[in-house]
Amino acid sequence: MSQSEKTVLKPAAFQEKITATENATIVDVRTTEEFAGGHLENATNIDWTSDGFDAKISKLDKSNPYFVYCLSGGRSAAAAEHMRELGFKEVYEMDGGMMKWRSDGLPEVMGTATPKNGMTTRDYQELINDDKIVLVDFYAEWCGPCKKMKPSLEEISKEMQATVKIVRIDVDQNPELAKELEIDALPTILIYKNKEISWRNVGYAEKVTLVEHLK
C-alpha cells in the first residue's frame, strides 16, 4: 500500500479515523471566512495561504496525529506535504475536502458568519435557459487549475459570443448550489445544449478540448 493510500482518506473514512485515533488534531487550512461558514467539529483553523502558517503550525506537537482538510483537497494536500517536510510524523488528508464531506451529508459545525447560500436553483435554471450553448465553469479564486483555465474561457467568450454563453460560478459564494448540483471537485465544467447537459468535465481542460465540445 502506498503512502497516499494510507494517508489520503475519503470523508467517511476520514471521520472514522479521527474517532478511532487518540490525540487526533483536526486542522482546517481554509481562510477564516470559509471556516466561519462551517467546519468539522473540534477543528483548528490555520490558513494555508496566510503568511503566518509556518509560525502557527510550528507550535504544534509533531508527534501527534493530524487530520488536515480544505474545501476540495488542493490546499490540504499542499499543507499536509509541507507538514511532513517539517517533521510531522502522522498527517492525514481528506480527499475532496468539505465539498465531498457536504455532498456525503456528514455533520459540520456552523460558525459565526452568516451562511452564504448564494445563487438558488431557480436562478441557475434561468442562467442556462438560453438559445445559445451555455458553458458553466464552477471555480474558486484559490484554485490553481481554475486560474489556468480562465484565459481560455475569456477567449472563447469573445470568439464564440454569437453561439456560446460563458457563466463562471464561484463555489465559495454558492455552496448550496454546488451541493445540489453535486459539484465536489474543481474546476468542474458543464456544457448545456438545448438546456440539457451535453458534457461534464472535472479538472483542467485545454482550450481546444473546450471548443470541440462547444461545436
MIKEDREN-352683 format. One record per residue (C-alpha): chain; residue in one letter; x, z, y. Coordinates in nm, 4 decimals. Layout:
BEGIN
(marlo 'A', 'a', (X, Z, Y))
...
This chain:
BEGIN
(marlo 'A', 'm', (0.0000, 0.0000, 0.0000))
(marlo 'A', 's', (0.1399, -0.0966, 0.3415))
(marlo 'A', 'q', (0.1815, 0.1412, 0.6341))
(marlo 'A', 's', (-0.1004, -0.0339, 0.8233))
(marlo 'A', 'e', (-0.3363, 0.0055, 0.5285))
(marlo 'A', 'k', (-0.2636, 0.3774, 0.5269))
(marlo 'A', 't', (-0.2975, 0.4391, 0.8986))
(marlo 'A', 'v', (-0.5497, 0.1839, 1.0323))
(marlo 'A', 'l', (-0.8921, 0.3105, 0.9302))
(marlo 'A', 'k', (-1.2460, 0.1778, 0.9670))
(marlo 'A', 'p', (-1.4686, 0.4056, 1.1777))
(marlo 'A', 'a', (-1.6382, 0.5845, 0.8870))
(marlo 'A', 'a', (-1.3046, 0.6407, 0.7097))
(marlo 'A', 'f', (-1.1513, 0.7497, 1.0408))
(marlo 'A', 'q', (-1.4259, 1.0109, 1.0797))
(marlo 'A', 'e', (-1.3866, 1.1302, 0.7194))
(marlo 'A', 'k', (-1.0113, 1.1585, 0.7552))
(marlo 'A', 'i', (-1.0472, 1.3678, 1.0714))
(marlo 'A', 't', (-1.2878, 1.6042, 0.8942))
(marlo 'A', 'a', (-1.0541, 1.6398, 0.5962))
(marlo 'A', 't', (-0.7352, 1.6890, 0.7988))
(marlo 'A', 'e', (-0.6104, 2.0261, 0.9139))
(marlo 'A', 'n', (-0.4893, 2.0428, 1.2776))
(marlo 'A', 'a', (-0.6250, 1.6937, 1.3473))
(marlo 'A', 't', (-0.5807, 1.5951, 1.7131))
(marlo 'A', 'i', (-0.8018, 1.3143, 1.8432))
(marlo 'A', 'v', (-0.6609, 1.1070, 2.1303))
(marlo 'A', 'd', (-0.8783, 0.8699, 2.3313))
(marlo 'A', 'v', (-0.6427, 0.6301, 2.5106))
(marlo 'A', 'r', (-0.9082, 0.4624, 2.7276))
(marlo 'A', 't', (-0.9465, 0.5168, 3.1007))
(marlo 'A', 't', (-1.1040, 0.8371, 3.2325))
(marlo 'A', 'e', (-1.4094, 0.6355, 3.3371))
(marlo 'A', 'e', (-1.4556, 0.4943, 2.9874))
(marlo 'A', 'f', (-1.4052, 0.8393, 2.8374))
(marlo 'A', 'a', (-1.6683, 0.9884, 3.0686))
(marlo 'A', 'g', (-1.9172, 0.7302, 2.9427))
(marlo 'A', 'g', (-1.8980, 0.8634, 2.5864))
(marlo 'A', 'h', (-1.6293, 0.9696, 2.3387))
(marlo 'A', 'l', (-1.5610, 1.1251, 1.9998))
(marlo 'A', 'e', (-1.6215, 1.4969, 1.9663))
(marlo 'A', 'n', (-1.3131, 1.7114, 2.0455))
(marlo 'A', 'a', (-1.1176, 1.4104, 2.1740))
(marlo 'A', 't', (-0.8481, 1.4455, 2.4380))
(marlo 'A', 'n', (-0.8258, 1.1676, 2.6959))
(marlo 'A', 'i', (-0.4753, 1.0313, 2.7626))
(marlo 'A', 'd', (-0.4969, 0.6900, 2.9304))
(marlo 'A', 'w', (-0.2527, 0.4445, 2.7692))
(marlo 'A', 't', (-0.2463, 0.2315, 3.0847))
(marlo 'A', 's', (-0.1571, 0.5217, 3.3159))
(marlo 'A', 'd', (0.1947, 0.5948, 3.4384))
(marlo 'A', 'g', (0.1701, 0.9486, 3.3026))
(marlo 'A', 'f', (0.1081, 0.8599, 2.9378))
(marlo 'A', 'd', (0.4581, 0.9466, 2.8142))
(marlo 'A', 'a', (0.4715, 1.2710, 3.0099))
(marlo 'A', 'k', (0.1386, 1.3878, 2.8681))
(marlo 'A', 'i', (0.1988, 1.2729, 2.5120))
(marlo 'A', 's', (0.5446, 1.4360, 2.5032))
(marlo 'A', 'k', (0.3809, 1.7786, 2.5422))
(marlo 'A', 'l', (0.2069, 1.7408, 2.2059))
(marlo 'A', 'd', (0.3389, 1.8779, 1.8763))
(marlo 'A', 'k', (0.4864, 1.5776, 1.6940))
(marlo 'A', 's', (0.4389, 1.7412, 1.3542))
(marlo 'A', 'n', (0.0586, 1.7429, 1.3824))
(marlo 'A', 'p', (-0.1594, 1.4528, 1.2614))
(marlo 'A', 'y', (-0.3042, 1.2366, 1.5418))
(marlo 'A', 'f', (-0.6100, 1.0122, 1.5447))
(marlo 'A', 'v', (-0.5965, 0.7503, 1.8188))
(marlo 'A', 'y', (-0.8703, 0.5159, 1.9388))
(marlo 'A', 'c', (-0.9774, 0.2962, 2.2321))
(marlo 'A', 'l', (-1.2635, 0.0522, 2.2912))
(marlo 'A', 's', (-1.1759, -0.2260, 2.0457))
(marlo 'A', 'g', (-0.8415, -0.1320, 1.8906))
(marlo 'A', 'g', (-0.5830, -0.3107, 2.1044))
(marlo 'A', 'r', (-0.4713, -0.0256, 2.3259))
(marlo 'A', 's', (-0.4827, 0.2292, 2.0447))
(marlo 'A', 'a', (-0.2601, 0.0079, 1.8273))
(marlo 'A', 'a', (-0.0013, -0.0116, 2.1053))
(marlo 'A', 'a', (-0.0262, 0.3597, 2.1815))
(marlo 'A', 'a', (-0.0006, 0.4594, 1.8149))
(marlo 'A', 'e', (0.3064, 0.2423, 1.7608))
(marlo 'A', 'h', (0.4674, 0.3916, 2.0717))
(marlo 'A', 'm', (0.3935, 0.7428, 1.9481))
(marlo 'A', 'r', (0.5607, 0.6644, 1.6158))
(marlo 'A', 'e', (0.8638, 0.5374, 1.8048))
(marlo 'A', 'l', (0.8706, 0.8667, 1.9926))
(marlo 'A', 'g', (0.8850, 1.0589, 1.6653))
(marlo 'A', 'f', (0.5231, 1.1428, 1.5873))
(marlo 'A', 'k', (0.5095, 1.1695, 1.2090))
(marlo 'A', 'e', (0.1440, 1.1043, 1.1297))
(marlo 'A', 'v', (-0.0619, 0.8726, 1.3524))
(marlo 'A', 'y', (-0.3894, 0.7075, 1.2516))
(marlo 'A', 'e', (-0.5704, 0.4309, 1.4416))
(marlo 'A', 'm', (-0.9398, 0.3483, 1.4420))
(marlo 'A', 'd', (-0.9910, -0.0171, 1.3517))
(marlo 'A', 'g', (-1.2273, -0.1785, 1.6036))
(marlo 'A', 'g', (-1.2413, 0.1257, 1.8307))
(marlo 'A', 'm', (-1.5566, 0.2540, 1.9978))
(marlo 'A', 'm', (-1.7217, -0.0872, 1.9739))
(marlo 'A', 'k', (-1.7267, -0.0720, 1.5937))
(marlo 'A', 'w', (-1.7920, 0.3046, 1.5980))
(marlo 'A', 'r', (-2.1061, 0.2458, 1.8045))
(marlo 'A', 's', (-2.2178, -0.0569, 1.6066))
(marlo 'A', 'd', (-2.1940, 0.1593, 1.2928))
(marlo 'A', 'g', (-2.4225, 0.4170, 1.4577))
(marlo 'A', 'l', (-2.1710, 0.7014, 1.4435))
(marlo 'A', 'p', (-2.2133, 1.0018, 1.6770))
(marlo 'A', 'e', (-2.0480, 1.0373, 2.0137))
(marlo 'A', 'v', (-2.0414, 1.2943, 2.2905))
(marlo 'A', 'm', (-2.1787, 1.1687, 2.6198))
(marlo 'A', 'g', (-1.9608, 1.2559, 2.9155))
(marlo 'A', 't', (-2.0407, 1.3471, 3.2727))
(marlo 'A', 'a', (-2.0604, 0.9905, 3.4011))
(marlo 'A', 't', (-2.3909, 0.8143, 3.4439))
(marlo 'A', 'p', (-2.4196, 0.5900, 3.1374))
(marlo 'A', 'k', (-2.3652, 0.2216, 3.2076))
(marlo 'A', 'n', (-2.6338, 0.0210, 3.0402))
(marlo 'A', 'g', (-2.5700, -0.2967, 3.2364))
(marlo 'A', 'm', (-2.7484, -0.6191, 3.1535))
(marlo 'A', 't', (-3.0677, -0.5986, 2.9484))
(marlo 'A', 't', (-3.1526, -0.8236, 2.6562))
(marlo 'A', 'r', (-3.4149, -0.9861, 2.8767))
(marlo 'A', 'd', (-3.1519, -1.0569, 3.1442))
(marlo 'A', 'y', (-2.9297, -1.2101, 2.8777))
(marlo 'A', 'q', (-3.2065, -1.4299, 2.7429))
(marlo 'A', 'e', (-3.2683, -1.5610, 3.0934))
(marlo 'A', 'l', (-2.8987, -1.6465, 3.1256))
(marlo 'A', 'i', (-2.8935, -1.8560, 2.8097))
(marlo 'A', 'n', (-3.2318, -2.0147, 2.8808))
(marlo 'A', 'd', (-3.0767, -2.3287, 3.0254))
(marlo 'A', 'd', (-3.0876, -2.7005, 2.9592))
(marlo 'A', 'k', (-2.7086, -2.7040, 2.9653))
(marlo 'A', 'i', (-2.4825, -2.5911, 2.6824))
(marlo 'A', 'v', (-2.4086, -2.2234, 2.7515))
(marlo 'A', 'l', (-2.0760, -2.0611, 2.6646))
(marlo 'A', 'v', (-2.0798, -1.6818, 2.6828))
(marlo 'A', 'd', (-1.7447, -1.5037, 2.6943))
(marlo 'A', 'f', (-1.7553, -1.1321, 2.6107))
(marlo 'A', 'y', (-1.4372, -0.9835, 2.7558))
(marlo 'A', 'a', (-1.2755, -0.6767, 2.9124))
(marlo 'A', 'e', (-1.0341, -0.6572, 3.2047))
(marlo 'A', 'w', (-0.7683, -0.4837, 2.9952))
(marlo 'A', 'c', (-0.7914, -0.7312, 2.7040))
(marlo 'A', 'g', (-0.4760, -0.9467, 2.6779))
(marlo 'A', 'p', (-0.6277, -1.2402, 2.4845))
(marlo 'A', 'c', (-0.9244, -1.2362, 2.7261))
(marlo 'A', 'k', (-0.6899, -1.2767, 3.0234))
(marlo 'A', 'k', (-0.5028, -1.5547, 2.8450))
(marlo 'A', 'm', (-0.8236, -1.7488, 2.7796))
(marlo 'A', 'k', (-0.9712, -1.7062, 3.1298))
(marlo 'A', 'p', (-0.7868, -2.0033, 3.2919))
(marlo 'A', 's', (-0.9140, -2.2370, 3.0188))
(marlo 'A', 'l', (-1.2695, -2.1238, 3.0799))
(marlo 'A', 'e', (-1.2315, -2.1761, 3.4537))
(marlo 'A', 'e', (-1.1008, -2.5292, 3.3948))
(marlo 'A', 'i', (-1.3860, -2.6096, 3.1556))
(marlo 'A', 's', (-1.6378, -2.4748, 3.4068))
(marlo 'A', 'k', (-1.5145, -2.7267, 3.6642))
(marlo 'A', 'e', (-1.4518, -3.0216, 3.4330))
(marlo 'A', 'm', (-1.7782, -2.9966, 3.2377))
(marlo 'A', 'q', (-2.0076, -2.8474, 3.5014))
(marlo 'A', 'a', (-2.2653, -3.1245, 3.4566))
(marlo 'A', 't', (-2.3319, -3.0251, 3.0954))
(marlo 'A', 'v', (-2.1846, -2.6774, 3.0428))
(marlo 'A', 'k', (-2.2597, -2.3349, 3.1894))
(marlo 'A', 'i', (-1.9943, -2.0627, 3.1534))
(marlo 'A', 'v', (-2.1015, -1.6968, 3.1534))
(marlo 'A', 'r', (-1.8485, -1.4120, 3.1336))
(marlo 'A', 'i', (-1.9760, -1.0644, 3.0424))
(marlo 'A', 'd', (-1.7596, -0.7527, 3.0762))
(marlo 'A', 'v', (-1.8376, -0.5303, 2.7762))
(marlo 'A', 'd', (-1.7195, -0.2202, 2.9625))
(marlo 'A', 'q', (-2.0023, -0.2782, 3.2103))
(marlo 'A', 'n', (-2.2550, -0.3828, 2.9439))
(marlo 'A', 'p', (-2.2084, -0.1576, 2.6390))
(marlo 'A', 'e', (-2.5726, -0.1602, 2.5292))
(marlo 'A', 'l', (-2.5941, -0.5387, 2.5327))
(marlo 'A', 'a', (-2.2679, -0.5649, 2.3368))
(marlo 'A', 'k', (-2.4071, -0.3253, 2.0775))
(marlo 'A', 'e', (-2.7371, -0.5154, 2.0465))
(marlo 'A', 'l', (-2.5554, -0.8466, 2.0005))
(marlo 'A', 'e', (-2.3079, -0.6908, 1.7545))
(marlo 'A', 'i', (-2.0068, -0.7685, 1.9722))
(marlo 'A', 'd', (-1.7437, -0.5456, 1.8141))
(marlo 'A', 'a', (-1.4182, -0.7280, 1.8941))
(marlo 'A', 'l', (-1.2717, -0.9049, 2.1969))
(marlo 'A', 'p', (-1.2804, -1.1704, 2.3102))
(marlo 'A', 't', (-1.5982, -1.2987, 2.1461))
(marlo 'A', 'i', (-1.7274, -1.6441, 2.2377))
(marlo 'A', 'l', (-2.0874, -1.7517, 2.1767))
(marlo 'A', 'i', (-2.1901, -2.1125, 2.2396))
(marlo 'A', 'y', (-2.5603, -2.1910, 2.2744))
(marlo 'A', 'k', (-2.7071, -2.5384, 2.2354))
(marlo 'A', 'n', (-3.0812, -2.5689, 2.2921))
(marlo 'A', 'k', (-3.0872, -2.1885, 2.3273))
(marlo 'A', 'e', (-2.9562, -2.1378, 1.9727))
(marlo 'A', 'i', (-2.6078, -2.0199, 1.8743))
(marlo 'A', 's', (-2.4052, -2.3180, 1.7547))
(marlo 'A', 'w', (-2.0655, -2.1475, 1.7382))
(marlo 'A', 'r', (-1.9348, -1.7922, 1.7362))
(marlo 'A', 'n', (-1.5654, -1.7128, 1.7641))
(marlo 'A', 'v', (-1.3809, -1.3810, 1.7668))
(marlo 'A', 'g', (-1.0330, -1.3778, 1.9204))
(marlo 'A', 'y', (-0.8350, -1.6139, 2.1405))
(marlo 'A', 'a', (-0.9278, -1.9832, 2.1263))
(marlo 'A', 'e', (-0.7325, -2.2758, 2.2711))
(marlo 'A', 'k', (-0.8974, -2.4908, 2.5358))
(marlo 'A', 'v', (-0.9060, -2.7935, 2.3042))
(marlo 'A', 't', (-1.0993, -2.5902, 2.0467))
(marlo 'A', 'l', (-1.3499, -2.4693, 2.3027))
(marlo 'A', 'v', (-1.4038, -2.8226, 2.4352))
(marlo 'A', 'e', (-1.4521, -2.9575, 2.0824))
(marlo 'A', 'h', (-1.7383, -2.7133, 2.0197))
(marlo 'A', 'l', (-1.8913, -2.7850, 2.3599))
(marlo 'A', 'k', (-1.9302, -3.1586, 2.2980))
